[in-house]
Amino acid sequence: MTQTFRRVLPVDDAGYYGKFGGAYIPEILNRSVEQLRDAFYRYASDSDFNLQYRQLLRDYVGRPSPLYRATRLSETYGTNIYLKREDLNHTGAHKINNAIGSVLLAKRMGKTRIIAETGAGQHGVATATVCALMNLECTVYMGATDIARQQPNVQRMEMLGAKVVAVHSGNKTLKDATNEAIRDWCCHPDSFYVIGSTVGPHPYPEMVAYFQSVISEEIKKQLIVMEGRENPDYVIACIGGGSNAAGAFYHFIDNKDVRLIAAEAAGKGADTDMTAATMCAGKEGIIHGARTMVMQTPDGQIIEPYSISAGLDYPGIGPLHAYLATSGRSEVIPVTDDEALNAAFNLTHTEGIIPALESAHALGVLDKKKFAPDDIVVVNLSGRGDKDMHTYMSCINNGFSTTN
């Protein structure tokens, strides 16, 4: 049974969130994007599609992911801190939520070849996993720099049967991998491009957010049981492109009593040239098919970003997040490499949970905001730190203090 798609996000039919968004694409992709848009709205409203999607989330991914009250962390900060444990999903991050929805959609559209890009590798692993499950060809583009620092995820993708293509242009990171994936799509427009974040031309930002919205849907249900109320005071999540934040914010956007905080990667400092803090250092522009905030020179050339976190090492931000930030609905807080590392080791030592470096940026906000004793603060723990152990150990070996 098909119903009318219920739009939750502040986006119009052309894919604009205020002045951000849209679909700035080469003509060769027009038909592919139109087909995708039509299919998404059709199947997102289809009860059979959603039933299959929800069953896989439950039986294959292991959802709902726990909402864990971090007792010792709460004592440290004098408030009530809950961690949404996306790190406990199959494949180790939130990325599997979107990968399942997107690949299911590809199957319904009759697609047989899947393209993806990845930075930290979690989206690549998730896409390769679902392609193995559904017997589809999978090609994943990944920057050579990220391949070197995320080797365990590269090995997982290859074991799952995906072809991992190293990208050697630019900084050899996420932006460059996305460029190559789009080039592939232009050459093979009948392929299905699974974008890993809320970036790209419409309908991708809305579609990825929809498939990630299960995060905030579960938070509301879980808080009812645990606190007798469905809305927290704060939701905190990291942003690069922003898919985990979009999912964590999704069902709270219309409730102004819930404060939304997005942590972006400041690298060596938001005021330095080694940063990925797009909202601090960027200006309005177009990247990868959408108008948004972009790190760029005065003549519009993309500035290469930097972050210790491969998943946040991106010179743009999803148009939804650009809109939420510039409209005042969300607060964007830059978190440096060292602040993220401190937060990661703090969580590890107090709660026995090793977070992904991306998630550590969200945890870094706890040292930058003052919370009331009765506040309920939900931090989206978007991924686990297995993939980042080499970086963590390298920092320790190079003298980083884990007791800062």
LOMAR-659117 format. One record per residue (C-alpha): x negated, y negated, z; residue in one letter. Coordinates in Angstrom, 3 decimals, always signed. Layout:
N
(rec (X Y Z) "a")
...
//
This chain:
404
(rec (+0.000 +0.000 +0.000) "m")
(rec (-1.313 -3.430 -0.965) "t")
(rec (-0.528 -6.638 +0.902) "q")
(rec (-1.650 -10.226 +0.371) "t")
(rec (-5.198 -10.846 +1.620) "f")
(rec (-5.092 -12.899 +4.831) "r")
(rec (-7.787 -15.553 +4.656) "r")
(rec (-9.384 -16.331 +8.028) "v")
(rec (-12.427 -18.370 +7.045) "l")
(rec (-12.233 -22.097 +6.156) "p")
(rec (-12.787 -21.468 +2.430) "v")
(rec (-10.732 -22.430 -0.627) "d")
(rec (-9.943 -20.391 -3.738) "d")
(rec (-13.099 -21.630 -5.480) "a")
(rec (-15.258 -20.417 -2.610) "g")
(rec (-16.026 -23.772 -1.007) "y")
(rec (-16.455 -24.290 +2.712) "y")
(rec (-16.046 -28.046 +2.650) "g")
(rec (-18.707 -29.126 +0.154) "k")
(rec (-20.717 -25.912 +0.503) "f")
(rec (-20.342 -22.657 -1.430) "g")
(rec (-18.983 -22.137 -4.934) "g")
(rec (-20.403 -19.910 -7.667) "a")
(rec (-23.381 -21.337 -9.557) "y")
(rec (-24.241 -18.426 -11.812) "i")
(rec (-25.538 -17.768 -15.324) "p")
(rec (-22.863 -17.130 -17.929) "e")
(rec (-23.854 -13.481 -18.289) "i")
(rec (-22.640 -12.834 -14.720) "l")
(rec (-19.289 -14.615 -15.003) "n")
(rec (-17.339 -11.475 -15.863) "r")
(rec (-19.073 -9.401 -13.169) "s")
(rec (-18.361 -11.981 -10.474) "v")
(rec (-14.737 -12.392 -11.565) "e")
(rec (-14.241 -8.629 -11.465) "q")
(rec (-15.828 -8.473 -8.035) "l")
(rec (-13.636 -11.281 -6.722) "r")
(rec (-10.461 -9.649 -8.027) "d")
(rec (-11.462 -6.236 -6.679) "a")
(rec (-12.397 -7.573 -3.254) "f")
(rec (-9.097 -9.364 -2.693) "y")
(rec (-7.195 -6.363 -4.017) "r")
(rec (-8.911 -3.718 -1.904) "y")
(rec (-9.357 -5.837 +1.228) "a")
(rec (-5.550 -5.866 +1.267) "s")
(rec (-5.180 -2.167 +0.437) "d")
(rec (-4.236 +0.101 +3.345) "s")
(rec (-5.917 +3.214 +1.870) "d")
(rec (-9.193 +1.355 +1.297) "f")
(rec (-9.178 -0.089 +4.813) "n")
(rec (-8.301 +3.266 +6.327) "l")
(rec (-11.293 +4.905 +4.627) "q")
(rec (-13.527 +1.995 +5.647) "y")
(rec (-12.396 +2.150 +9.279) "r")
(rec (-12.759 +5.926 +9.439) "q")
(rec (-16.359 +5.694 +8.237) "l")
(rec (-17.103 +2.949 +10.752) "l")
(rec (-15.758 +5.190 +13.501) "r")
(rec (-17.008 +8.627 +12.467) "d")
(rec (-20.192 +7.796 +10.539) "y")
(rec (-21.461 +4.543 +12.054) "v")
(rec (-20.310 +5.268 +15.599) "g")
(rec (-18.110 +2.230 +16.163) "r")
(rec (-16.973 +0.563 +18.263) "p")
(rec (-20.416 -0.544 +19.342) "s")
(rec (-20.587 -1.129 +23.109) "p")
(rec (-20.196 -4.529 +24.729) "l")
(rec (-22.715 -4.209 +27.537) "y")
(rec (-22.867 -6.479 +30.573) "r")
(rec (-26.572 -7.128 +31.051) "a")
(rec (-26.647 -7.231 +34.855) "t")
(rec (-30.274 -8.172 +35.436) "r")
(rec (-30.311 -10.641 +32.560) "l")
(rec (-27.147 -12.206 +33.977) "s")
(rec (-28.811 -12.566 +37.376) "e")
(rec (-31.848 -14.195 +35.775) "t")
(rec (-29.788 -16.868 +34.036) "y")
(rec (-27.060 -17.255 +36.656) "g")
(rec (-24.178 -16.466 +34.337) "t")
(rec (-22.356 -13.511 +32.755) "n")
(rec (-24.237 -12.216 +29.729) "i")
(rec (-22.817 -9.528 +27.481) "y")
(rec (-24.734 -7.906 +24.644) "l")
(rec (-22.804 -6.716 +21.594) "k")
(rec (-24.823 -3.604 +20.852) "r")
(rec (-25.026 -3.571 +17.043) "e")
(rec (-28.468 -2.024 +17.549) "d")
(rec (-26.714 +1.228 +18.451) "l")
(rec (-25.044 +1.592 +15.049) "n")
(rec (-26.209 +4.302 +12.658) "h")
(rec (-29.328 +2.902 +10.882) "t")
(rec (-29.995 +0.543 +13.802) "g")
(rec (-28.305 -2.746 +12.913) "a")
(rec (-25.107 -4.517 +11.878) "h")
(rec (-26.035 -4.186 +8.189) "k")
(rec (-24.294 -0.822 +7.840) "i")
(rec (-20.866 -2.491 +8.321) "n")
(rec (-21.199 -4.459 +5.093) "n")
(rec (-23.040 -1.712 +3.223) "a")
(rec (-20.176 +0.732 +3.739) "i")
(rec (-17.532 -1.789 +2.701) "g")
(rec (-19.464 -2.970 -0.332) "s")
(rec (-20.414 +0.482 -1.630) "v")
(rec (-16.855 +1.718 -1.101) "l")
(rec (-15.733 -1.239 -3.201) "l")
(rec (-18.320 -0.357 -5.861) "a")
(rec (-16.955 +3.196 -6.013) "k")
(rec (-13.393 +1.904 -6.413) "r")
(rec (-14.623 -0.284 -9.275) "m")
(rec (-16.242 +2.696 -11.007) "g")
(rec (-19.824 +1.483 -10.526) "k")
(rec (-22.621 +4.056 -10.513) "t")
(rec (-25.747 +1.939 -9.935) "r")
(rec (-26.357 -0.184 -6.840) "i")
(rec (-28.839 -3.072 -6.496) "i")
(rec (-29.842 -4.599 -3.161) "a")
(rec (-32.420 -6.952 -1.699) "e")
(rec (-33.889 -6.711 +1.779) "t")
(rec (-36.156 -8.656 +4.108) "g")
(rec (-36.494 -6.823 +7.408) "a")
(rec (-35.474 -3.644 +5.625) "g")
(rec (-32.299 -2.995 +7.620) "q")
(rec (-29.970 -3.942 +4.765) "h")
(rec (-32.046 -1.850 +2.383) "g")
(rec (-31.882 +1.133 +4.722) "v")
(rec (-28.141 +0.686 +5.232) "a")
(rec (-27.473 +0.430 +1.491) "t")
(rec (-29.713 +3.403 +0.707) "a")
(rec (-27.937 +5.377 +3.425) "t")
(rec (-24.469 +4.739 +2.026) "v")
(rec (-25.644 +5.397 -1.532) "c")
(rec (-27.008 +8.765 -0.405) "a")
(rec (-23.673 +9.484 +1.280) "l")
(rec (-21.719 +8.564 -1.851) "m")
(rec (-24.161 +9.938 -4.442) "n")
(rec (-25.027 +6.635 -6.138) "l")
(rec (-28.275 +5.408 -7.682) "e")
(rec (-29.908 +2.738 -5.501) "c")
(rec (-32.651 +0.193 -6.258) "t")
(rec (-33.871 -2.068 -3.453) "v")
(rec (-36.038 -5.159 -4.014) "y")
(rec (-38.368 -6.096 -1.168) "m")
(rec (-41.184 -8.620 -0.892) "g")
(rec (-44.679 -7.161 -0.679) "a")
(rec (-45.311 -9.091 +2.559) "t")
(rec (-42.216 -7.557 +4.109) "d")
(rec (-43.129 -4.100 +2.836) "i")
(rec (-46.394 -4.360 +4.739) "a")
(rec (-44.806 -5.475 +8.017) "r")
(rec (-41.699 -3.257 +7.819) "q")
(rec (-43.276 +0.003 +6.663) "q")
(rec (-41.021 +2.336 +8.719) "p")
(rec (-37.961 +0.978 +6.920) "n")
(rec (-39.643 +1.369 +3.532) "v")
(rec (-40.277 +5.016 +4.329) "q")
(rec (-36.668 +5.488 +5.410) "r")
(rec (-35.351 +3.989 +2.158) "m")
(rec (-37.601 +6.219 +0.085) "e")
(rec (-36.625 +9.306 +2.062) "m")
(rec (-32.976 +8.419 +1.439) "l")
(rec (-33.652 +8.470 -2.294) "g")
(rec (-33.730 +4.735 -3.034) "a")
(rec (-36.235 +3.179 -5.420) "k")
(rec (-38.061 +0.415 -3.520) "v")
(rec (-39.448 -2.259 -5.851) "v")
(rec (-42.224 -4.438 -4.413) "a")
(rec (-41.968 -8.144 -5.280) "v")
(rec (-45.244 -10.049 -5.561) "h")
(rec (-44.020 -13.542 -6.466) "s")
(rec (-43.892 -16.534 -4.096) "g")
(rec (-44.364 -15.676 -0.434) "n")
(rec (-43.438 -12.074 -1.256) "k")
(rec (-40.538 -12.223 +1.213) "t")
(rec (-36.727 -12.291 +1.225) "l")
(rec (-36.203 -15.234 -1.126) "k")
(rec (-38.405 -13.608 -3.734) "d")
(rec (-36.715 -10.221 -3.332) "a")
(rec (-33.349 -11.907 -3.863) "t")
(rec (-34.653 -13.627 -7.011) "n")
(rec (-35.699 -10.283 -8.480) "e")
(rec (-32.445 -8.585 -7.533) "a")
(rec (-30.496 -11.315 -9.332) "i")
(rec (-32.747 -10.939 -12.402) "r")
(rec (-32.000 -7.205 -12.406) "d")
(rec (-28.280 -7.968 -12.131) "w")
(rec (-28.481 -10.345 -15.090) "c")
(rec (-30.154 -7.600 -17.146) "c")
(rec (-27.677 -4.971 -15.933) "h")
(rec (-24.423 -6.862 -15.229) "p")
(rec (-22.467 -3.602 -14.938) "d")
(rec (-24.484 -2.704 -11.836) "s")
(rec (-23.066 -3.576 -8.426) "f")
(rec (-25.184 -5.991 -6.385) "y")
(rec (-24.793 -5.401 -2.645) "v")
(rec (-25.879 -8.683 -1.053) "i")
(rec (-26.972 -8.241 +2.545) "g")
(rec (-25.900 -11.562 +3.980) "s")
(rec (-23.310 -14.333 +3.706) "t")
(rec (-25.153 -15.948 +0.805) "v")
(rec (-24.789 -15.932 -2.965) "g")
(rec (-21.907 -16.924 -5.232) "p")
(rec (-18.276 -16.651 -4.165) "h")
(rec (-16.860 -14.178 -3.141) "p")
(rec (-20.016 -12.785 -1.482) "y")
(rec (-20.092 -15.044 +1.605) "p")
(rec (-16.423 -14.369 +2.335) "e")
(rec (-16.660 -10.671 +1.458) "m")
(rec (-19.707 -9.948 +3.617) "v")
(rec (-18.180 -11.880 +6.524) "a")
(rec (-14.984 -9.846 +6.155) "y")
(rec (-16.859 -6.547 +6.337) "f")
(rec (-18.800 -7.828 +9.374) "q")
(rec (-15.714 -9.208 +11.123) "s")
(rec (-15.279 -5.910 +12.945) "v")
(rec (-17.896 -7.287 +15.379) "i")
(rec (-15.744 -10.144 +16.714) "s")
(rec (-12.606 -8.011 +16.456) "e")
(rec (-14.176 -5.518 +18.861) "e")
(rec (-15.527 -8.221 +21.182) "i")
(rec (-12.006 -9.533 +21.738) "k")
(rec (-10.606 -6.083 +22.507) "k")
(rec (-13.531 -5.173 +24.759) "q")
(rec (-13.388 -8.392 +26.778) "l")
(rec (-9.699 -7.800 +27.490) "i")
(rec (-10.656 -4.547 +29.212) "v")
(rec (-13.780 -5.858 +30.930) "m")
(rec (-12.794 -9.406 +31.876) "e")
(rec (-9.021 -9.586 +31.410) "g")
(rec (-9.436 -12.189 +28.645) "r")
(rec (-10.194 -11.822 +24.965) "e")
(rec (-12.215 -14.990 +24.385) "n")
(rec (-15.724 -15.655 +25.713) "p")
(rec (-17.026 -19.138 +26.454) "d")
(rec (-20.009 -18.723 +24.130) "y")
(rec (-20.962 -16.485 +21.216) "v")
(rec (-24.631 -16.565 +20.258) "i")
(rec (-26.138 -15.026 +17.118) "a")
(rec (-29.185 -15.528 +14.917) "c")
(rec (-28.918 -16.963 +11.420) "i")
(rec (-30.957 -16.623 +8.281) "g")
(rec (-28.331 -16.040 +5.657) "g")
(rec (-26.099 -15.338 +8.613) "g")
(rec (-24.125 -12.096 +8.215) "s")
(rec (-24.328 -10.940 +11.822) "n")
(rec (-23.374 -14.422 +13.020) "a")
(rec (-20.481 -14.566 +10.560) "a")
(rec (-19.187 -11.275 +11.937) "g")
(rec (-19.626 -12.335 +15.549) "a")
(rec (-17.985 -15.743 +14.968) "f")
(rec (-15.246 -14.619 +12.554) "y")
(rec (-12.229 -14.241 +14.859) "h")
(rec (-13.263 -17.158 +17.084) "f")
(rec (-13.714 -19.872 +14.449) "i")
(rec (-10.214 -21.283 +14.932) "d")
(rec (-10.523 -21.309 +18.727) "n")
(rec (-12.394 -24.471 +19.715) "k")
(rec (-12.652 -23.250 +23.323) "d")
(rec (-15.169 -20.646 +22.155) "v")
(rec (-18.497 -22.343 +21.537) "r")
(rec (-20.499 -20.906 +18.669) "l")
(rec (-24.290 -21.088 +18.803) "i")
(rec (-26.509 -20.102 +15.869) "a")
(rec (-30.227 -19.556 +16.472) "a")
(rec (-32.422 -20.250 +13.469) "e")
(rec (-36.066 -19.310 +13.065) "a")
(rec (-38.320 -22.291 +13.834) "a")
(rec (-41.516 -20.325 +13.192) "g")
(rec (-44.435 -22.386 +14.504) "k")
(rec (-42.055 -25.291 +15.089) "g")
(rec (-39.108 -26.870 +13.296) "a")
(rec (-41.203 -29.995 +12.687) "d")
(rec (-44.097 -28.065 +11.108) "t")
(rec (-44.587 -26.697 +7.602) "d")
(rec (-44.452 -23.142 +8.996) "m")
(rec (-40.751 -22.814 +9.707) "t")
(rec (-37.519 -21.292 +8.423) "a")
(rec (-35.283 -23.734 +10.329) "a")
(rec (-33.107 -24.704 +7.382) "t")
(rec (-30.584 -26.830 +9.254) "m")
(rec (-33.401 -28.827 +10.824) "c")
(rec (-35.716 -29.074 +7.823) "a")
(rec (-33.413 -28.630 +4.831) "g")
(rec (-31.123 -30.738 +2.723) "k")
(rec (-28.183 -30.042 +0.460) "e")
(rec (-29.001 -28.026 -2.649) "g")
(rec (-28.275 -24.853 -4.590) "i")
(rec (-29.903 -21.492 -3.983) "i")
(rec (-28.954 -18.020 -5.203) "h")
(rec (-25.609 -19.096 -6.603) "g")
(rec (-24.220 -21.309 -3.834) "a")
(rec (-24.424 -24.925 -2.695) "r")
(rec (-25.726 -25.035 +0.854) "t")
(rec (-28.566 -26.394 +2.979) "m")
(rec (-31.944 -25.532 +1.476) "v")
(rec (-35.566 -26.153 +2.404) "m")
(rec (-36.863 -28.065 -0.614) "q")
(rec (-39.174 -30.793 -1.814) "t")
(rec (-37.830 -34.245 -2.825) "p")
(rec (-37.721 -33.057 -6.454) "d")
(rec (-35.745 -29.927 -5.572) "g")
(rec (-38.476 -27.253 -5.490) "q")
(rec (-37.913 -24.548 -2.877) "i")
(rec (-40.261 -24.770 +0.101) "i")
(rec (-41.579 -21.377 +1.141) "e")
(rec (-40.253 -20.580 +4.638) "p")
(rec (-42.138 -18.915 +7.466) "y")
(rec (-40.953 -16.810 +10.396) "s")
(rec (-42.417 -13.937 +12.347) "i")
(rec (-39.065 -12.269 +11.639) "s")
(rec (-38.706 -10.831 +8.138) "a")
(rec (-34.915 -10.990 +8.296) "g")
(rec (-34.840 -14.735 +9.040) "l")
(rec (-37.639 -15.711 +6.649) "d")
(rec (-35.285 -17.425 +4.182) "y")
(rec (-35.233 -21.045 +2.905) "p")
(rec (-31.437 -21.340 +2.906) "g")
(rec (-28.414 -20.611 +5.018) "i")
(rec (-25.022 -19.159 +4.178) "g")
(rec (-22.499 -21.830 +3.101) "p")
(rec (-20.134 -20.874 +5.926) "l")
(rec (-22.837 -21.652 +8.481) "h")
(rec (-23.835 -24.867 +6.718) "a")
(rec (-20.191 -25.954 +6.994) "y")
(rec (-19.780 -24.868 +10.622) "l")
(rec (-22.944 -26.725 +11.615) "a")
(rec (-22.341 -29.965 +9.697) "t")
(rec (-18.691 -30.096 +10.814) "s")
(rec (-19.721 -29.700 +14.450) "g")
(rec (-17.959 -26.358 +14.906) "r")
(rec (-21.231 -24.571 +15.642) "s")
(rec (-24.419 -25.657 +17.341) "e")
(rec (-27.677 -24.684 +15.640) "v")
(rec (-30.687 -24.234 +17.906) "i")
(rec (-34.185 -23.630 +16.478) "p")
(rec (-36.172 -20.898 +18.228) "v")
(rec (-39.908 -20.538 +17.626) "t")
(rec (-41.872 -17.321 +17.158) "d")
(rec (-43.264 -17.519 +20.703) "d")
(rec (-39.858 -18.235 +22.207) "e")
(rec (-38.388 -15.250 +20.382) "a")
(rec (-41.245 -13.016 +21.509) "l")
(rec (-40.784 -14.145 +25.112) "n")
(rec (-37.086 -13.355 +24.875) "a")
(rec (-37.780 -9.939 +23.356) "a")
(rec (-40.204 -8.906 +26.090) "f")
(rec (-37.875 -10.333 +28.749) "n")
(rec (-34.969 -8.188 +27.534) "l")
(rec (-37.234 -5.163 +27.290) "t")
(rec (-38.490 -5.560 +30.852) "h")
(rec (-35.161 -6.443 +32.470) "t")
(rec (-32.715 -4.216 +30.605) "e")
(rec (-34.844 -1.534 +28.917) "g")
(rec (-33.676 -2.616 +25.459) "i")
(rec (-36.182 -3.454 +22.712) "i")
(rec (-34.479 -5.887 +20.318) "p")
(rec (-35.198 -6.597 +16.687) "a")
(rec (-37.164 -9.795 +16.184) "l")
(rec (-34.102 -11.305 +14.507) "e")
(rec (-31.969 -10.625 +17.589) "s")
(rec (-34.744 -11.958 +19.813) "a")
(rec (-34.135 -15.411 +18.324) "h")
(rec (-30.536 -15.286 +19.578) "a")
(rec (-31.787 -14.228 +23.008) "l")
(rec (-34.185 -17.195 +22.914) "g")
(rec (-31.185 -19.526 +23.218) "v")
(rec (-30.720 -18.384 +26.833) "l")
(rec (-33.780 -20.428 +27.810) "d")
(rec (-32.526 -23.503 +25.967) "k")
(rec (-28.944 -23.822 +27.257) "k")
(rec (-27.572 -24.161 +30.779) "k")
(rec (-24.576 -21.944 +31.456) "f")
(rec (-22.082 -22.111 +34.314) "a")
(rec (-21.886 -19.222 +36.802) "p")
(rec (-18.412 -18.258 +35.582) "d")
(rec (-19.187 -18.531 +31.848) "d")
(rec (-18.903 -15.456 +29.674) "i")
(rec (-21.744 -15.476 +27.162) "v")
(rec (-21.805 -12.893 +24.368) "v")
(rec (-25.094 -12.439 +22.521) "v")
(rec (-24.913 -10.419 +19.320) "n")
(rec (-27.787 -7.943 +19.514) "l")
(rec (-27.853 -7.428 +15.764) "s")
(rec (-30.581 -4.777 +15.559) "g")
(rec (-33.080 -2.668 +17.431) "r")
(rec (-36.801 -3.251 +17.555) "g")
(rec (-38.173 +0.041 +16.218) "d")
(rec (-39.025 -1.603 +12.901) "k")
(rec (-40.906 -4.425 +14.667) "d")
(rec (-43.149 -2.375 +16.942) "m")
(rec (-46.203 -3.059 +14.784) "h")
(rec (-45.627 -6.809 +15.150) "t")
(rec (-44.967 -6.578 +18.883) "y")
(rec (-48.106 -4.523 +19.478) "m")
(rec (-50.165 -6.819 +17.266) "s")
(rec (-49.049 -9.809 +19.328) "c")
(rec (-50.041 -8.070 +22.549) "i")
(rec (-53.396 -6.993 +21.102) "n")
(rec (-54.032 -10.584 +20.030) "n")
(rec (-53.506 -11.888 +23.548) "g")
(rec (-49.802 -12.748 +23.676) "f")
(rec (-48.675 -12.613 +27.294) "s")
(rec (-45.558 -10.514 +27.858) "t")
(rec (-44.917 -12.239 +31.199) "t")
(rec (-44.632 -15.822 +29.883) "n")
//
